[in-house]
Amino acid sequence: MIDSAVHNPNADPPAVRWATTELPTAWPDRLRPWLPWELARLVWSFLRRRRPVELPAGVPGAEQLPKYLLQEFHNLPNGNWSRSITKGYVHGFERMMLGHMRAARQRIAAHLLPADSVLDVGTAGGSTAADLLRRGAGEVWGLDPSPYLLQHAARQHPDVRFVQGVAERLPFPDARFAAVAACFLLHELPPTFARQALREFHRVLRPGGRLAICEPSPTQLRVSAWRLWRRFGWRGPYYRWLARRVHEPFVQAWHALDAGAELRAAGFTVVADEEQFPSRHLQAIAI
Ligand SMILES: C[S@@+](CC[C@H](N)C(=O)[O-])C[C@H]1O[C@@H](n2cnc3c(N)ncnc32)[C@H](O)[C@@H]1O
């Protein structure tokens, strides 16, 4: 995480070589799954009630992490805070979403591009950032609080610049970017921080800058499995099951927010709010 005491707020954050940064091992990294009792611990940790994570000593930026991040999101053993589990998560997310993220990213790019500079907030494995770069964005940054995810992202996408940070306190100067992407991010934040994040997106965008938000659609939690089946085939109940199964403590609070009103309060004009099941796309322009 950027040390605000030394970081110049009028400049980009310093470059960190995440691909080669030494990161401390967490308990899932030390498990030997070929031993039956250790495999049992791993399987049990996917199934049991969610717990706070154990942050290994020496995790970069640990002192600046908000508390709400230190829990086992998505039923991942130790959440986003281990090398081995985050590696599986990066690939697992794409598979669990049954390839839908390709279409979702296409929609994000359609709103944001062309753009000479883009910030992808909550970048995880960097797939949205890399997709935007491939489609012609000039300069792309990906931001995430987890150094473990940043490491996988940097190894897979060396042309994207990756930085540690949180959406509600972006380490960039005002009016730095032409576009901001937030793909499956805001439903992971408590509402107060989601609101702050929207204000931060506005601050780092130039006037006329574009914002693309893609989040889980509320439909999968609100509509019965039978009706989802009739509308979307077997994928409907599948996404419903997935949305109910994974630990996302703030997702209902996000769905309860009037996102359009929040965007307008943060200084945006909303140009689209559309469902592309199982996603919802909000597209806005900074005024
Ligand atoms: C579902 S993943 C995002 C997937 C990614 N955007 C993609 O397109 O593949 C959510 C990410 O948000 C990150 N995150 C959670 N809270 C955050 C915060 N306050 N600020 C920035 N990122 C955050 C998590 O670490 C995680 O990597």
The ligand as a MOL file (V3000), in Angstrom:
LIG
                    3D

  0  0  0     0  0            999 V3000
M  V30 BEGIN CTAB
M  V30 COUNTS 27 29 0 0 0
M  V30 BEGIN ATOM
M  V30 1 C -14.4180 -10.1560 -7.9960 0
M  V30 2 S -12.8150 -9.5000 -7.8780 0 CHG=1
M  V30 3 C -12.6990 -8.4400 -9.2880 0
M  V30 4 C -12.5280 -9.1030 -10.6020 0
M  V30 5 C -11.7800 -8.2820 -11.6240 0
M  V30 6 N -12.1620 -6.8950 -11.6400 0
M  V30 7 C -11.9350 -8.8730 -13.0050 0
M  V30 8 O -12.4690 -8.2230 -13.8870 0
M  V30 9 O -11.5080 -10.0250 -13.1980 0 CHG=-1
M  V30 10 C -12.9460 -8.2570 -6.6240 0
M  V30 11 C -11.6150 -7.6010 -6.3480 0
M  V30 12 O -11.8410 -6.4090 -5.6280 0
M  V30 13 C -10.7810 -6.2420 -4.7310 0
M  V30 14 N -11.2150 -5.3120 -3.6730 0
M  V30 15 C -11.9570 -5.5830 -2.5760 0
M  V30 16 N -12.1270 -4.4640 -1.8570 0
M  V30 17 C -11.4780 -3.4750 -2.5150 0
M  V30 18 C -11.2950 -2.0740 -2.2740 0
M  V30 19 N -11.7940 -1.4760 -1.2020 0
M  V30 20 N -10.6030 -1.3620 -3.1800 0
M  V30 21 C -10.0850 -1.9420 -4.2900 0
M  V30 22 N -10.2290 -3.2580 -4.5650 0
M  V30 23 C -10.9150 -4.0100 -3.6870 0
M  V30 24 C -10.4880 -7.6410 -4.2330 0
M  V30 25 O -9.1890 -7.7330 -3.6940 0
M  V30 26 C -10.6760 -8.4450 -5.5140 0
M  V30 27 O -9.4750 -8.5800 -6.1920 0
M  V30 END ATOM
M  V30 BEGIN BOND
M  V30 1 1 1 2
M  V30 2 1 2 3
M  V30 3 1 2 10
M  V30 4 1 3 4
M  V30 5 1 4 5
M  V30 6 1 5 6
M  V30 7 1 5 7
M  V30 8 2 7 8
M  V30 9 1 7 9
M  V30 10 1 10 11
M  V30 11 1 11 12
M  V30 12 1 11 26
M  V30 13 1 12 13
M  V30 14 1 13 14
M  V30 15 1 13 24
M  V30 16 1 14 15
M  V30 17 1 14 23
M  V30 18 2 15 16
M  V30 19 1 16 17
M  V30 20 1 17 18
M  V30 21 2 17 23
M  V30 22 1 18 19
M  V30 23 2 18 20
M  V30 24 1 20 21
M  V30 25 2 21 22
M  V30 26 1 22 23
M  V30 27 1 24 25
M  V30 28 1 24 26
M  V30 29 1 26 27
M  V30 END BOND
M  V30 END CTAB
M  END
